[in-house]
Amino acid sequence: RILYRYCGGNNMMKYYIGDIEEQNGDFEYSTPFRFKTDKDPNERHDEIARTWRNEDGHEWDEEQGHYWCDFTGIKTGKLTEISKEVYDALNWII
């Protein structure tokens, strides 16, 4: 579920591209997004997945391996650290 290993505690701002993976019936899709954090990126990525379609969040389904939002399963996907320059350049693209 978590693909990036956090070794920190140095409180430096880091920049990431994360994916949210959704499964709705026979359809599966992945949505990339960018975020920054000075905390554990895995925890922030999971928080984003938990609140992806509802600010109040969803309950984790251990058996299915994802959060439920109505009939859609939501979980974290890939997580890639990027430079601040790439993060800023993405403003021009997205």
Secondary structure as UniProt FT lines:
FT   STRAND          14..24
FT   TURN            25..26
FT   STRAND          27..37
FT   HELIX           41..50
FT   TURN            55..56
FT   STRAND          60..61
FT   TURN            62..65
FT   STRAND          66..69
FT   TURN            70..71
FT   STRAND          72..82
FT   HELIX           84..93
//
